[in-house]
Structures are given as structure tokens and as C-alpha cells.
Amino acid sequence: MQAMMSEHRLQLALEVGQALPVHTFWRVHDGVVRATGWSHRADVYTLGIWGPGDIVIPDLLSQKPMELRALSGVMVHEWVPQPDEWQAFSSTHSQQMGVLLELTRIRPAEARLFHLLIWLSERFGCQSEQGRSLPLEAMNLTHRQLAEMASVSRVTVTKALGHFRQQGWLQRIGGQELLTHDGIALQQRFS
């Protein structure tokens, strides 16, 4: 982790897996940050994911204990949120938590994972003629992390991703993962 002071604000350059202090408010400049909590049985679950331009206000994350970690290489700087930013963060975080909670209710597990992939592509991907990009590599999301986020096993993630590729719903085009239009339309079938 590299720390610098710029205009009296702390800036951090974090490597994959490094923790961000939870006592500070952050603006993400580059990379992806994930907040996690854990149950009394030590089950890890995702509280939120933020990318470039997003503000992270740990005080508004209701789960304690919790931690913030860099999913990818991350550049953040300390931020003093304005009142409207507090409200915007609270609103978007509530929406994220709603999506993540709703995911846990989807059956079967393969459908749950597919909905998670669609949500990640909507949040962090780009639309193209072939479908919507799914920046799993750029976000540095491992099968284990996807499993934690979807509340499934890592083996289920590996098998399901293979099945999605075999069906043509998930393709590798130009060095990146892409959810095809057929795959996205399939969301209706899983719903």
C-alpha cells in the first residue's frame, strides 16, 4: 500500500486484497472496492461493491464488523462527503443491498449466479452489439468471491460458468467476457 498526502487528504494506492481503513470516507478513482461482513458462523457476504467515481461511506454500512478490500488494484482518496452525497450513498447502497438480498432468494443456484453476473455487467460493464461486457478479470473476481456473493459453492460457480459458455450465454470476445443478448434474455426465464 502506498500512502500520499495531497492537499491534506490521504490518497492510497492498494494492491489486490489489501484492506482500506473503515474509519475514513473514500472516493474511488480506479479499481474496485468490496465491503464484506460475516455471520456468527463465519459465512462471508457482500455488503457492497464500488468502482471509479463512487463514494464509500463506511459509517453508513450497518454491518459491524465489516471490512473494505481492494478487489483489483485500487486508487482512492479521503473524501469529505456533502450532505447530498450522504443521501445518495445511502440510497444507492440500499439498492445494492436489495439486489444482493434478492439474489439469495433465487433458485436454483445456477440462476442465482446468472442474475449476479447480469447485475455486475449492468453495474460495471458496457453495452455492445454482441451483448454486455462482464469485467470479471478487470474486477479481479475469483470463483471463490463469486461464490461468496451468490451464496453458492466455488464448484457450483465453476460448473455453472462452463455451462453458460457451452450454451453461448457467456462468451469470450476480444479478450473479455461478454453476456450475450441470448443470455441476458434468458434472465426472463430464470426469473
KOLZAFI-175717 format. One record per residue (C-alpha): y, z, x. Coordinates in steps of 0.001 Angstrom, whole numbers, plus 500000, padded with zeros to 6 digits. Example, Ala and Ser with C-alpha at 12.3 -4.5 7.8 and 13.67 -1.06 7.14 Angstrom:
% KOLZAFI-175717
495500507800512300;498940507140513670;
% end
This chain:
% KOLZAFI-175717
500000500000500000;503436499120501293;506451501038500041;510073499988500443;513331501326499084;515672498717497683;518928499735496038;517470503265495782;514442502053493825;510917502290495097;509037499000495496;505291498905496025;503018496131497236;499493497118496227;496146495656497099;493280495261494653;492088498614493338;494967500700494640;496486503258492272;500086503349491105;501754506726490688;501721507651486987;504876509772487175;507111506691487604;508145503836485311;507353500376486703;508296496734486276;505543494346487348;506799491418489431;503491489925490466;499858490613489715;498111492589487001;498003496355486369;495378498079484223;495603501564482721;492318503346482129;491215506621480646;487793508174480431;485852510137477873;484238513541478305;481017511598479112;482872509703481884;482924506422479935;485839504325481225;488021502493478716;491118500355478970;494448501647477671;496424498506478512;496925495566480849;500297494345482110;501400491330484121;504543489773485613;507721490771483795;506097493642481914;507388497192481999;504866500025482271;505926503435480943;503037505823481687;504702508654479711;504086506670476512;500364506264477190;498904509036475099;495649509439477010;495543512111479686;494037511951482229;494648508311482925;495267506095485905;497062502868486715;495343500496489140;496086497080490564;493554494550489263;494917491980491691;497455492099494467;500469493654492740;504180493897493423;506018496473491302;509296498288491500;510520501504489983;512335500904486723;514657502915484519;513950501655481001;516741501166478494;516235502651475007;515222499267473576;512662498848476383;511068502186475472;510679500973471906;509444497513472971;506859499041475310;505696501433472613;505340498575470131;503508496183472471;501288498975473756;500365499917470182;499468496270469549;497327496165472712;495561499382471749;494957497966468280;493347494846469733;491254496839472204;490145499252469476;489343496405467095;487191494818469800;484906497847469817;484061497200466153;482917493594466650;479167492970466600;477161491557468301;478198492397471870;478431488707472807;481016488164470053;482957491210471266;483115489788474788;484172486377473479;487031487944471499;488110489809474640;488184486525476585;490279484900473868;492711487821473882;493017487693477693;493617483932477563;496297484372474882;497982487130476869;497734485732480417;496599482100480154;498281478789479414;497539476205476746;496413472731477886;494922469611476313;491395470863477035;491905474428475775;493399477645477086;493157478845480673;491417482134481316;492738483501484631;489800485793485416;489987485070489153;493773485454489347;493458488751487476;490528489672489731;488477490795486718;484907491563487683;481915491562485359;481968495368485554;485606495522484440;484982493043481619;482019495195480580;484209498321480527;486868496547478493;484373495151475966;482172498277475866;479077496326476864;476813496354479905;477532494314483018;474234492486482463;475400491519478959;478627490105480425;476729488036482996;474286486659480419;476984486006477810;479262484163480262;476290481990481234;475606481314477551;479279480469476877;479234477997479788;475942476477478659;477378475942475159;480526474349476629;482832477036475204;483831478177478692;484273475563481413;485460475462484985;488065472702485260;490293472181488284;489223475442489880;489956477641486876;488119478952483842;489063477363480539;488196478361476984;487691475029475259;489063474200471829;485474474324470544;485088477800472000;488361479003470532;487426477556467127;484183479480467442;486222482670467163;486309481987463430;482512482007463336;482342485316465223;484991486944463000;
% end
